[in-house]
């Protein structure tokens, strides 16, 4: 099973306005000695990303100051190495059709458990690391891939 052990050196930021979710994930990550910075709105999340580099961004769709798609649009192409995960209780088809357009790598519907989240994070991080290593070795960046819940698609 993919576990927290594989996330020891991975820096993650969570942008979530629900204090219960922030606290639960903070405790879970802290108990496993993994790095998780929490932010309660989009502006604080953007500020965190300016202050330090992260490997994974987990963002809620409904935030008090913007939605998750707007948040990821603001990140834009300046952070191509960051893996982007959107979480939401509101996962309709319209929302899902926008995910790849704004660079989201995975969508996780709420409610979810840590046991559901961690394997997705590990899968994305490992696939991204392998893809980056392959691109460096091949010296070809023409064919990038993204991963949505374990499904590999070519851009």
N, C-alpha and C positions, 0 to 999 in steps of 0.2 A: 504494500500500500504506500502511496505517495504521502509523505508526512512533513511535519514541521522541520525535521532534521535537514531536509533538502532546502529549506528556506533560511538557514542560519545566517548566511551572508547576503541575503536579499533585503534591500531597503524598500519598504512599502509605506505609502501614505493612503489613509482612508479619509474620504470627504463624505461626511454623513451628519445630518442634523439630528437624528434620533440618538439621544444620550444612552439609551439602553444598548443599542447596537454598538456604539463607539466603546462603551465600557466593557461589554462582553468580549469584543474582539481584542481590545487592549489587554485585558486580563489573560486571554488565551495566548496571545503572542508573547506577553511578558513571562508567563509561566514556562514557555518553551524557549526563552532567551532569543526571541526573534524581534527584529526591528519593525515597529509600526508607529508611525506618527499619525495622530488623529486631528482632524479639522472639522469644525461644525458648520462651515458654509463654503461656497465656492471661492470667495475672495481669499479666505484664509488658506484654502488649498493651493490657489495660485501663488500666494506669497511663500508657502512652504516649498513649492517647486522652484522658486527663484533663489531661495536660501541654501538649498542643498540638493544633490542629485538623488533620484529615486529610480528603482528598477520597475516597480509596479504601482499603478494608481488605481484604487478602487473608489468609485464615485457613485453616490445615490443619484437617481434620476430627479427626484423632487427635492430641491434645496430651497431655503428661504430667499436666496438672492439670485438664483439662476437654476436652470435644469442641467442635468448631467451632460446632455448633448452640447449645450452651449459651453459648458466647462471644457469639454474635450475639443470643441472648435477653437476656443481661446488658446489652448495648448498648441494647436496647429501642428505644422511640420517641424517646428523647432525642437521637438522631443520625439524623434522617430524611434529611439531605442527604448522608450518607456512602454511597458505593457499596460493596456488600458482595459479595466473591467468595469462594466456598468451593472449596478444592482438596482432592482425596482420591483415593487408590487404591481406596477402598471405596465406589463409587457405586451401591449397589443401589437398587431402586425405593422402598423404605421411606425411605431417606435423601432421595432426590430429591423425594418427596412432601412432605417437611417444609420444603423450601427457601423457598418463597414465604411460608409461615406465619411464619417468623422473619425475613423481609425480605431474603433473599439474592437478589441480582440476577443472579448467574451461577455456574455450577458448572463447574469445569475438572478433568477426570480426570487423575490422575498415571499415568504420566509425561507431562510436557508440556515444550515448549520455550519459550524466550523469544519466538520468532517466533509461537508460538500464543497466548501470554499477552497480549502487547502490543496486538494488534488488538482483543481483547476489552475490554481496559481503555480503549482509545481510543473504541471504539464506545459503551461505557457512559457514559463521561464526556461525550462529545459529545451523546448522546441526553438525558442528564440536564440538561445545560446548556440545550439547546433547549427541553426540557419546562419547566424552571424559568422561562426567559425568557417562554415562551408563557403560563404561569400568571400571571406578574406582569403581562403585557400584558392578558390577559383578566380578571384579578382573580378567577379562579375556580379554587379548589383542590378542587373536588368530584370531579374525575375524574383520579386519579393513575394512572401507568403504571409497570410495572416491566419489565425486560428480562432475559431468560435466553438467553444464547448467541445473540443476534441476533434472537430472537423477541419481538415486542411483545405484551404481554397487558394487558388492562384489569383493574383491581382491582374 
